[in-house]
């Protein structure tokens, strides 16, 4: 009798750095079609108005570095949680107020893993992903480069304090 091979149910994360619109519905539909999915969590980050002060963001990156880091973050999330799938899409170029900047979608058998993995990915994207953002002001007086905040750094610390795998169900 031939030896039985174990078939992995782990999926390869989908990672994209792109100019142009993000199709949230298509990404969620793709993850819904994966076997074993019982929960999907999505996070969409938008370019916010900041009280009428901001006209747009300009997002720059070094392609090889950014894509490699997004893939590393995605693989770490897949290793920590029992995910059925994961999508990370980050925009570059000029992003107008109200447009999508980033999309993170996690799929798992249970909601806890999907929620935790999505939070983990966003915390790492905010602090570790090599994107540079410049605010373009609505009054055309120029702009400024923005950096991660102290609260972003604090959010990241909790994952270092809990480095093990999370296999909670719920």
N, CA, C and O of each residue as an XYZ file, in Angstrom:
680
protein
N       0.841     -1.173      0.000
C       0.000      0.000      0.000
C       0.895      1.249      0.000
O       1.794      1.354      0.834
N       0.662      2.197     -0.924
C       1.509      3.391     -0.983
C       1.319      4.264      0.256
O       0.247      4.295      0.861
N       2.391      4.972      0.611
C       2.322      5.883      1.753
C       1.373      7.034      1.430
O       1.336      7.542      0.308
N       0.618      7.424      2.431
C      -0.319      8.530      2.255
C       0.413      9.858      2.424
O       1.129     10.065      3.403
N       0.226     10.744      1.464
C       0.836     12.072      1.549
C      -0.121     13.035      2.216
O      -1.319     13.043      1.933
N       0.422     13.840      3.100
C      -0.377     14.896      3.726
C      -0.520     16.040      2.721
O       0.459     16.475      2.115
N      -1.715     16.504      2.560
C      -1.968     17.636      1.677
C      -2.109     18.877      2.544
O      -2.937     18.915      3.454
N      -1.316     19.873      2.266
C      -1.356     21.101      3.036
C      -2.595     21.906      2.679
O      -2.935     22.065      1.506
N      -3.266     22.412      3.713
C      -4.401     23.296      3.489
C      -3.980     24.754      3.590
O      -4.812     25.653      3.464
N      -2.688     24.994      3.819
C      -2.178     26.355      3.914
C      -2.202     27.005      2.540
O      -1.878     26.376      1.533
N      -2.576     28.229      2.516
C      -2.642     28.974      1.275
C      -1.486     29.965      1.207
O      -0.945     30.382      2.231
N      -1.129     30.324      0.010
C      -0.095     31.330     -0.207
C      -0.777     32.694     -0.121
O      -1.805     32.909     -0.763
N      -0.220     33.619      0.664
C      -0.844     34.941      0.754
C      -0.748     35.691     -0.565
O       0.205     35.516     -1.325
N      -1.740     36.525     -0.825
C      -1.742     37.388     -2.010
C      -1.291     38.770     -1.564
O      -1.911     39.389     -0.699
N      -0.216     39.241     -2.157
C       0.361     40.530     -1.802
C       0.524     41.347     -3.075
O       1.006     40.846     -4.090
N       0.110     42.629     -3.009
C       0.221     43.475     -4.183
C       0.516     44.915     -3.767
O      -0.068     45.437     -2.817
N       1.424     45.534     -4.493
C       1.667     46.968     -4.384
C       1.270     47.517     -5.742
O       1.798     47.089     -6.767
N       0.335     48.469     -5.753
C      -0.215     48.895     -7.032
C      -0.623     50.354     -7.032
O      -0.909     50.941     -5.989
N      -0.643     50.925     -8.225
C      -1.278     52.222     -8.445
C      -2.717     51.908     -8.835
O      -2.986     50.850     -9.405
N      -3.610     52.780     -8.547
C      -4.984     52.572     -8.986
C      -5.860     51.927     -7.934
O      -5.408     51.571     -6.845
N      -7.116     51.789     -8.288
C      -8.162     51.361     -7.367
C      -7.942     49.946     -6.827
O      -7.323     49.093     -7.462
N      -8.476     49.746     -5.636
C      -8.454     48.445     -4.969
C      -9.866     47.874     -5.035
O     -10.822     48.529     -4.619
N     -10.001     46.658     -5.556
C     -11.312     46.014     -5.696
C     -11.564     45.126     -4.479
O     -11.220     43.944     -4.479
N     -12.164     45.705     -3.449
C     -12.414     44.997     -2.196
C     -13.313     43.786     -2.421
O     -13.019     42.697     -1.927
N     -14.393     43.963     -3.154
C     -15.354     42.876     -3.371
C     -14.694     41.669     -4.033
O     -14.977     40.530     -3.659
N     -13.830     41.901     -4.999
C     -13.164     40.782     -5.682
C     -12.245     40.034     -4.732
O     -12.185     38.805     -4.777
N     -11.527     40.748     -3.872
C     -10.621     40.089     -2.938
C     -11.391     39.272     -1.906
O     -10.986     38.159     -1.570
N     -12.493     39.814     -1.403
C     -13.304     39.072     -0.434
C     -13.922     37.851     -1.109
O     -13.934     36.768     -0.525
N     -14.427     38.007     -2.313
C     -15.022     36.871     -3.036
C     -14.003     35.765     -3.254
O     -14.330     34.585     -3.126
N     -12.760     36.138     -3.584
C     -11.723     35.128     -3.789
C     -11.484     34.351     -2.501
O     -11.387     33.125     -2.526
N     -11.388     35.058     -1.372
C     -11.142     34.371     -0.102
C     -12.348     33.551      0.334
O     -12.178     32.491      0.937
N     -13.555     34.010      0.046
C     -14.753     33.231      0.381
C     -14.769     31.890     -0.345
O     -15.368     30.929      0.139
N     -14.120     31.821     -1.492
C     -14.117     30.587     -2.293
C     -13.097     29.561     -1.805
O     -13.076     28.434     -2.299
N     -12.252     29.933     -0.843
C     -11.216     29.020     -0.359
C     -11.815     27.988      0.592
O     -12.746     28.304      1.333
N     -11.297     26.762      0.582
C     -11.832     25.728      1.468
C     -11.604     26.055      2.939
O     -10.576     26.627      3.304
N     -12.561     25.692      3.772
C     -12.415     25.808      5.213
C     -12.659     27.182      5.788
O     -12.441     27.389      6.982
N     -13.104     28.126      4.985
C     -13.305     29.488      5.471
C     -14.620     29.571      6.242
O     -15.678     29.191      5.740
N     -14.531     30.074      7.466
C     -15.710     30.307      8.282
C     -15.814     31.751      8.724
O     -16.853     32.181      9.223
N     -14.722     32.509      8.539
C     -14.708     33.913      8.949
C     -13.772     34.696      8.039
O     -12.686     34.238      7.683
N     -14.224     35.883      7.677
C     -13.400     36.804      6.896
C     -13.436     38.153      7.584
O     -14.500     38.672      7.920
N     -12.257     38.708      7.786
C     -12.139     40.048      8.358
C     -11.433     40.907      7.330
O     -10.406     40.513      6.777
N     -11.990     42.090      7.073
C     -11.329     42.997      6.139
C     -11.127     44.353      6.800
O     -11.953     44.826      7.580
N     -10.010     44.950      6.461
C      -9.695     46.302      6.895
C      -9.352     47.100      5.653
O      -8.507     46.694      4.854
N     -10.008     48.231      5.497
C      -9.713     49.133      4.403
C      -9.289     50.468      4.999
O     -10.049     51.090      5.741
N      -8.078     50.906      4.678
C      -7.593     52.209      5.117
C      -7.822     53.224      4.020
O      -7.484     52.988      2.860
N      -8.396     54.353      4.389
C      -8.737     55.402      3.435
C      -7.891     56.639      3.665
O      -7.413     56.877      4.775
N      -7.708     57.414      2.633
C      -7.082     58.732      2.762
C      -8.138     59.646      3.379
O      -9.166     59.931      2.764
N      -7.870     60.098      4.598
C      -8.878     60.897      5.299
C      -8.640     62.397      5.099
O      -7.545     62.840      4.753
N      -9.701     63.145      5.331
C      -9.749     64.565      5.053
C      -8.977     65.419      6.050
O      -8.493     66.489      5.680
N      -8.845     64.988      7.287
C      -8.152     65.781      8.318
C      -8.763     67.174      8.433
O      -8.039     68.168      8.482
N     -10.098     67.250      8.477
C     -10.777     68.528      8.667
C     -10.656     69.482      7.497
O     -10.678     70.697      7.693
N     -10.530     68.973      6.303
C     -10.427     69.815      5.111
C      -9.021     70.311      4.809
O      -8.821     71.093      3.880
N      -8.048     69.857      5.590
C      -6.661     70.304      5.445
C      -5.917     69.560      4.341
O      -5.011     70.116      3.720
N      -6.291     68.312      4.094
C      -5.565     67.434      3.173
C      -6.311     67.311      1.843
O      -7.526     67.118      1.824
N      -5.583     67.422      0.741
C      -6.158     67.196     -0.588
C      -5.880     65.778     -1.059
O      -6.717     65.159     -1.716
N      -4.683     65.258     -0.715
C      -4.287     63.927     -1.176
C      -3.032     63.495     -0.427
O      -2.384     64.294      0.249
N      -2.711     62.231     -0.562
C      -1.436     61.696     -0.100
C      -0.647     61.253     -1.312
O      -1.217     60.771     -2.290
N       0.646     61.414     -1.249
C       1.553     60.855     -2.248
C       2.302     59.736     -1.547
O       2.992     59.977     -0.556
N       2.176     58.522     -2.047
C       2.802     57.370     -1.406
C       3.896     56.844     -2.322
O       3.642     56.448     -3.460
N       5.121     56.849     -1.799
C       6.271     56.365     -2.551
C       6.803     55.099     -1.905
O       6.577     54.840     -0.723
N       7.516     54.314     -2.705
C       8.123     53.088     -2.189
C       9.273     52.673     -3.096
O       9.396     53.130     -4.232
N      10.091     51.810     -2.567
C      11.120     51.149     -3.358
C      10.549     49.771     -3.653
O      10.445     48.954     -2.737
N      10.170     49.475     -4.908
C       9.374     48.283     -5.214
C       9.887     46.963     -4.635
O       9.130     46.256     -3.970
N      11.121     46.624     -4.868
C      11.613     45.323     -4.395
C      11.565     45.240     -2.871
O      11.198     44.205     -2.314
N      11.932     46.316     -2.207
C      11.949     46.329     -0.752
C      10.526     46.241     -0.195
O      10.277     45.461      0.724
N       9.603     47.012     -0.725
C       8.231     47.036     -0.220
C       7.542     45.689     -0.421
O       6.912     45.167      0.498
N       7.661     45.136     -1.612
C       7.005     43.853     -1.887
C       7.585     42.736     -1.034
O       6.848     41.870     -0.562
N       8.888     42.746     -0.832
C       9.533     41.731      0.010
C       9.051     41.848      1.446
O       8.770     40.834      2.084
N       8.949     43.066      1.967
C       8.509     43.258      3.347
C       7.037     42.892      3.520
O       6.678     42.292      4.534
N       6.184     43.232      2.573
C       4.778     42.841      2.656
C       4.642     41.322      2.628
O       3.835     40.751      3.362
N       5.428     40.676      1.787
C       5.396     39.213      1.724
C       5.874     38.613      3.048
O       5.312     37.625      3.519
N       6.910     39.207      3.647
C       7.421     38.713      4.928
C       6.367     38.853      6.021
O       6.160     37.929      6.807
N       5.700     40.005      6.071
C       4.638     40.225      7.060
C       3.507     39.225      6.851
O       3.000     38.649      7.813
N       3.116     39.021      5.613
C       2.039     38.081      5.303
C       2.411     36.660      5.716
O       1.594     35.950      6.303
N       3.620     36.249      5.416
C       4.050     34.894      5.778
C       4.125     34.715      7.293
O       3.810     33.645      7.814
N       4.542     35.761      7.991
C       4.571     35.672      9.457
C       3.159     35.519     10.012
O       2.941     34.731     10.933
N       2.207     36.253      9.472
C       0.814     36.119      9.915
C       0.293     34.710      9.617
O      -0.389     34.109     10.447
N       0.613     34.189      8.435
C       0.167     32.834      8.072
C       0.775     31.782      9.003
O       0.146     30.762      9.285
N       1.999     32.032      9.480
C       2.651     31.084     10.388
C       2.068     31.176     11.803
O       1.998     30.168     12.507
N       1.655     32.365     12.221
C       1.138     32.554     13.581
C      -0.306     32.089     13.745
O      -0.678     31.590     14.807
N      -1.108     32.247     12.719
C      -2.531     31.917     12.815
C      -2.912     30.885     11.759
O      -2.302     30.826     10.691
N      -3.914     30.078     12.060
C      -4.385     29.077     11.089
C      -5.299     29.721     10.046
O      -6.520     29.564     10.086
N      -4.688     30.442      9.121
C      -5.450     31.174      8.112
C      -5.699     30.317      6.877
O      -4.859     29.510      6.480
N      -6.857     30.508      6.288
C      -7.185     29.872      5.013
C      -6.728     30.738      3.854
O      -6.575     30.256      2.732
N      -6.512     32.019      4.125
C      -6.053     32.936      3.093
C      -5.785     34.311      3.668
O      -6.258     34.654      4.751
N      -5.021     35.087      2.927
C      -4.652     36.442      3.355
C      -4.343     37.261      2.116
O      -3.627     36.815      1.219
N      -4.894     38.467      2.081
C      -4.614     39.410      1.000
C      -4.135     40.721      1.609
O      -4.734     41.233      2.555
N      -3.051     41.257      1.060
C      -2.583     42.601      1.408
C      -2.392     43.362      0.096
O      -1.646     42.928     -0.781
N      -3.069     44.492     -0.024
C      -2.885     45.368     -1.177
C      -2.576     46.761     -0.642
O      -3.316     47.293      0.186
N      -1.486     47.345     -1.114
C      -1.112     48.704     -0.702
C      -0.955     49.558     -1.943
O      -0.278     49.167     -2.894
N      -1.579     50.722     -1.932
C      -1.499     51.657     -3.051
C      -0.210     52.456     -3.001
O       0.401     52.626     -1.946
N       0.182     52.938     -4.157
C       1.261     53.912     -4.278
C       0.783     55.015     -5.213
O      -0.270     54.904     -5.841
N       1.572     56.078     -5.294
C       1.197     57.198     -6.142
C       0.300     58.164     -5.390
O       0.241     58.157     -4.160
N      -0.388     58.983     -6.143
C      -1.274     59.989     -5.541
C      -2.612     59.345     -5.198
O      -3.249     58.716     -6.042
N      -3.025     59.513     -3.947
C      -4.285     58.953     -3.451
C      -5.122     60.118     -2.927
O      -4.731     60.789     -1.972
N      -6.258     60.353     -3.548
C      -7.128     61.467     -3.165
C      -7.899     61.136     -1.893
O      -8.059     59.970     -1.534
N      -8.367     62.168     -1.224
C      -9.196     62.000     -0.030
C     -10.384     61.101     -0.371
O     -11.056     61.294     -1.384
N     -10.626     60.129      0.482
C     -11.727     59.194      0.290
C     -11.354     57.928     -0.458
O     -12.108     56.955     -0.438
N     -10.208     57.921     -1.115
C      -9.778     56.721     -1.838
C      -9.093     55.741     -0.893
O      -8.587     56.115      0.165
N      -9.092     54.485     -1.306
C      -8.470     53.421     -0.521
C      -6.953     53.473     -0.656
O      -6.411     53.654     -1.746
N      -6.279     53.308      0.495
C      -4.817     53.235      0.529
C      -4.370     51.793      0.691
O      -3.459     51.334      0.002
N      -5.014     51.083      1.603
C      -4.580     49.734      1.935
C      -5.792     48.842      2.174
O      -6.829     49.283      2.669
N      -5.628     47.582      1.808
C      -6.639     46.566      2.079
C      -5.942     45.355      2.680
O      -4.961     44.849      2.133
N      -6.458     44.902      3.802
C      -6.003     43.657      4.421
C      -7.243     42.795      4.617
O      -8.209     43.224      5.248
N      -7.217     41.589      4.081
C      -8.329     40.660      4.253
C      -7.752     39.333      4.737
O      -6.863     38.760      4.108
N      -8.274     38.857      5.864
C      -7.843     37.570      6.406
C      -9.030     36.617      6.402
O     -10.169     37.023      6.631
N      -8.752     35.353      6.141
C      -9.781     34.316      6.144
C      -9.291     33.156      6.996
O      -8.134     32.744      6.906
N     -10.194     32.634      7.826
C      -9.851     31.523      8.710
C     -11.109     30.713      8.992
O     -12.216     31.120      8.642
N     -10.924     29.576      9.621
C     -12.073     28.771     10.016
C     -12.871     29.477     11.104
O     -14.093     29.338     11.174
N     -12.176     30.236     11.955
C     -12.809     30.885     13.098
C     -12.460     32.369     13.152
O     -11.398     32.779     12.685
N     -13.340     33.159     13.714
C     -13.215     34.622     13.725
C     -12.017     35.134     14.498
O     -11.407     36.119     14.083
N     -11.654     34.500     15.616
C     -10.568     35.017     16.447
C      -9.270     35.078     15.647
O      -8.573     36.093     15.675
N      -8.946     34.019     14.947
C      -7.722     34.002     14.143
C      -7.773     35.078     13.064
O      -6.779     35.763     12.826
N      -8.918     35.232     12.413
C      -9.047     36.230     11.343
C      -8.888     37.647     11.889
O      -8.195     38.468     11.288
N      -9.529     37.943     13.033
C      -9.402     39.276     13.631
C      -7.973     39.557     14.078
O      -7.417     40.610     13.764
N      -7.376     38.616     14.810
C      -6.026     38.837     15.326
C      -5.017     38.994     14.194
O      -4.156     39.871     14.252
N      -5.112     38.172     13.186
C      -4.165     38.252     12.070
C      -4.302     39.584     11.331
O      -3.296     40.177     10.943
N      -5.525     40.057     11.133
C      -5.723     41.339     10.453
C      -5.116     42.477     11.264
O      -4.481     43.372     10.706
N      -5.309     42.444     12.575
C      -4.727     43.475     13.435
C      -3.205     43.433     13.406
O      -2.549     44.472     13.326
N      -2.652     42.243     13.469
C      -1.207     42.050     13.406
C      -0.646     42.637     12.111
O       0.325     43.394     12.135
N      -1.255     42.286     10.991
C      -0.774     42.763      9.688
C      -0.807     44.288      9.637
O       0.165     44.910      9.207
N      -1.912     44.900     10.070
C      -1.995     46.364     10.018
C      -0.972     47.014     10.937
O      -0.366     48.018     10.563
N      -0.765     46.462     12.137
C       0.232     47.038     13.040
C       1.625     46.997     12.417
O       2.400     47.943     12.559
N       1.939     45.906     11.731
C       3.247     45.803     11.078
C       3.336     46.699      9.844
O       4.383     47.295      9.589
N       2.259     46.800      9.081
C       2.281     47.679      7.909
C       2.516     49.131      8.305
O       3.270     49.843      7.642
N       1.875     49.571      9.384
C       1.995     50.966      9.813
C       3.415     51.329     10.232
O       3.808     52.490     10.124
N       4.191     50.357     10.707
C       5.501     50.684     11.260
C       6.679     50.094     10.490
O       7.765     50.674     10.498
N       6.492     48.968      9.835
C       7.619     48.260      9.218
C       7.645     48.289      7.690
O       8.705     48.114      7.089
N       6.510     48.504      7.066
C       6.482     48.493      5.599
C       7.137     49.769      5.066
O       6.822     50.865      5.530
N       8.041     49.635      4.101
C       8.796     50.795      3.603
C       8.021     51.615      2.563
O       8.293     51.568      1.363
N       7.051     52.361      3.078
C       6.309     53.314      2.255
C       6.540     54.684      2.853
O       6.603     54.834      4.073
N       6.668     55.689      1.991
C       6.851     57.052      2.442
C       5.636     57.842      1.988
O       5.265     57.818      0.814
N       5.013     58.552      2.949
C       3.768     59.265      2.661
C       3.960     60.764      2.852
O       4.480     61.234      3.864
N       3.519     61.483      1.841
C       3.556     62.939      1.902
C       2.133     63.463      1.786
O       1.391     63.097      0.874
N       1.762     64.335      2.734
C       0.459     64.980      2.665
C       0.538     66.153      1.698
O       1.463     66.962      1.770
N      -0.425     66.244      0.800
C      -0.579     67.413     -0.057
C      -1.726     68.219      0.534
O      -2.834     67.707      0.689
N      -1.464     69.470      0.862
C      -2.443     70.294      1.550
C      -3.467     70.883      0.596
O      -3.157     71.216     -0.548
N      -4.689     71.005      1.085
C      -5.793     71.508      0.271
C      -5.568     72.958     -0.157
O      -6.012     73.361     -1.232
N      -4.886     73.740      0.673
C      -4.663     75.143      0.326
C      -3.452     75.342     -0.595
O      -3.043     76.473     -0.859
N      -2.893     74.246     -1.074
C      -1.762     74.243     -2.004
C      -0.523     74.941     -1.456
O       0.318     75.424     -2.213
N      -0.424     74.986     -0.136
C       0.738     75.634      0.484
C       1.925     74.684      0.617
O       2.925     75.018      1.251
N       1.815     73.538      0.036
C       2.906     72.568      0.124
C       2.432     71.288      0.774
O       1.282     70.879      0.615
N       3.324     70.670      1.499
C       2.978     69.423      2.147
C       4.066     69.025      3.106
O       5.051     69.740      3.290
N       3.875     67.865      3.722
C       4.884     67.368      4.648
C       4.896     65.844      4.620
O       3.872     65.198      4.402
N       6.074     65.297      4.844
C       6.227     63.856      4.948
C       5.738     63.432      6.324
O       6.015     64.104      7.317
N       5.021     62.334      6.388
C       4.499     61.871      7.675
C       5.161     60.558      8.060
O       5.568     59.775      7.202
N       5.261     60.329      9.356
C       5.918     59.142      9.897
C       4.969     58.391     10.808
O       3.911     58.899     11.180
N       5.358     57.173     11.166
C       4.590     56.392     12.134
C       4.566     57.150     13.458
O       5.516     57.853     13.802
N       3.481     56.999     14.186
C       3.320     57.697     15.461
C       3.758     56.805     16.619
O       3.984     55.607     16.446
N       3.874     57.405     17.798
C       4.219     56.647     19.006
C       3.158     55.576     19.278
O       3.489     54.479     19.730
N       1.888     55.885     19.008
C       0.834     54.888     19.237
C       0.972     53.714     18.264
O       0.631     52.583     18.613
N       1.466     53.968     17.051
C       1.731     52.871     16.104
C       2.822     51.960     16.649
O       2.708     50.737     16.572
N       3.879     52.552     17.200
C       4.975     51.771     17.783
C       4.496     50.962     18.989
O       4.900     49.813     19.167
N       3.643     51.555     19.809
C       3.094     50.850     20.977
C       2.252     49.656     20.544
O       2.341     48.583     21.141
N       1.452     49.834     19.528
C       0.611     48.740     19.024
C       1.469     47.573     18.555
O       1.101     46.412     18.736
N       2.605     47.880     17.956
C       3.501     46.843     17.459
C       4.136     46.035     18.593
O       4.361     44.833     18.447
N       4.423     46.683     19.706
C       5.092     46.017     20.830
C       4.318     44.820     21.361
O       4.923     43.845     21.805
N       3.001     44.877     21.321
C       2.228     43.772     21.897
C       2.452     42.455     21.159
O       2.322     41.381     21.747
N       2.788     42.535     19.878
C       3.024     41.305     19.128
C       4.382     40.715     19.476
O       4.546     39.495     19.444
N       5.353     41.546     19.805
C       6.661     41.055     20.236
C       6.550     40.404     21.620
O       7.284     39.467     21.935
N       5.623     40.914     22.441
C       5.415     40.351     23.772
C       4.689     39.015     23.716
O       4.731     38.240     24.672
N       4.022     38.746     22.594
C       3.298     37.480     22.426
C       3.762     36.810     21.132
O       3.001     36.722     20.168
N       5.012     36.338     21.113
C       5.573     35.859     19.856
C       5.082     34.480     19.404
O       5.314     34.104     18.255
N       4.426     33.734     20.254
C       4.013     32.378     19.884
C       2.859     32.333     18.916
O       2.322     33.364     18.510
N       2.486     31.123     18.552
C       1.354     30.930     17.668
C       0.048     31.173     18.403
O      -0.057     30.884     19.595
N      -0.934     31.694     17.714
C      -2.250     31.914     18.264
C      -3.187     30.948     17.553
O      -3.348     31.019     16.335
N      -3.798     30.054     18.302
C      -4.701     29.075     17.709
C      -6.061     29.110     18.379
O      -6.754     28.095     18.447
N      -6.443     30.280     18.872
C      -7.733     30.411     19.522
C      -8.856     30.176     18.512
O      -8.712     30.468     17.325
N      -9.950     29.655     18.995
C     -11.129     29.462     18.144
C     -12.259     30.320     18.686
O     -12.257     30.708     19.854
N     -13.199     30.604     17.844
C     -14.340     31.400     18.323
C     -15.261     31.745     17.213
O     -16.273     32.411     17.434
